[in-house]
Amino acid sequence: MLKQVGLDVAVFDAIDTNGDGSISRLELSRFLKITDWGMDNANVAKVFRMVDADGNGVISREEIREAYAADTEDRKSTRLN
């Protein structure tokens, strides 16, 4: 899912609009809306929860890396089955 919405480390700085080194739910919501994915608030919340592994309310670069790697592995295993 992360790959589908373009959420990866390469775009982290563009999403982190206030430059504090983390992505808030509001920043993620704005990104997903301007990228024309048409996600409603419930889907934004779902993506946020999926990536915010430690539950601290922000997404770090490391959490993006880990979630992206897990998403890539899920896609590979789905194709193999």
C-alpha positions in Angstrom: 0.0 0.0 0.0 2.8 2.4 0.8 4.3 2.0 -2.6 0.9 2.7 -4.2 0.6 6.0 -2.5 4.2 7.0 -3.1 5.1 7.1 0.6 8.8 6.3 1.0 12.0 7.8 2.3 12.7 9.6 -1.0 9.7 11.9 -0.4 10.1 12.2 3.3 11.4 15.8 3.3 8.6 16.9 0.9 6.0 15.5 3.3 7.7 16.9 6.4 6.7 20.4 5.6 7.7 21.9 8.9 11.1 20.4 8.8 11.1 18.8 12.3 12.3 15.4 11.1 9.0 13.6 11.5 5.7 13.4 9.7 2.5 14.3 11.5 -0.9 13.0 10.6 -1.8 16.4 9.2 1.3 16.4 7.0 0.6 12.9 5.8 -3.1 13.9 5.1 -2.0 16.9 3.1 0.5 14.9 1.1 -2.0 12.1 0.3 -4.6 14.7 -0.8 -2.3 16.7 -3.1 -1.0 13.5 -4.7 -4.6 12.9 -6.0 -5.1 9.6 -4.2 -8.4 10.9 -3.0 -8.0 9.3 0.4 -10.6 10.0 3.0 -9.7 10.6 6.6 -10.3 7.0 7.6 -7.8 5.7 5.0 -5.3 8.4 6.0 -5.7 7.2 9.6 -5.2 3.6 8.5 -2.0 4.4 6.6 -0.7 6.5 9.5 -1.3 3.7 12.1 0.3 1.2 9.8 3.5 3.2 9.6 3.7 4.8 13.1 5.1 1.6 14.6 5.9 3.0 18.0 2.5 4.8 18.3 4.0 8.2 19.3 1.9 10.1 16.9 4.6 10.9 14.3 6.3 9.0 11.6 10.1 8.9 11.5 12.4 8.1 8.6 13.1 4.7 10.1 9.4 3.9 10.5 9.0 4.7 6.8 11.9 2.5 5.8 10.6 -0.4 7.9 7.0 -0.1 6.7 8.2 0.2 3.1 10.4 -2.9 3.4 7.5 -4.9 5.0 5.1 -3.7 2.3 7.6 -4.7 -0.5 8.0 -8.2 1.2 4.2 -8.6 1.4 3.9 -7.9 -2.3 6.6 -10.4 -3.2 5.0 -13.1 -1.1 1.6 -12.4 -2.6 2.9 -12.7 -6.1 4.6 -16.0 -5.3 1.4 -17.6 -3.9 
